[in-house]
Amino acid sequence: MAIATGRVRRRFTRDPRGTRYEIVGAAIDGRPVAIICRIKERGKLLFITTCLVE
């Protein structure tokens, strides 16, 4: 839900493995969450971590 309705808050471009993105949005229950993810070479989305935002 957070990825579908959220927005990219930050881009981390200095990682040699590729750009990481911090997406912030609302979870299904309405709580704000942040997701760090990366788009792999073949177009797959790799979730690195997810946490609640206060």
Secondary structure, 3 states (H helix, E strand, C coil): CHHHHCEEEEEECCCCCCCEEEEEEECCCCCEEEEEEEECCCCCEEEEEEEECC
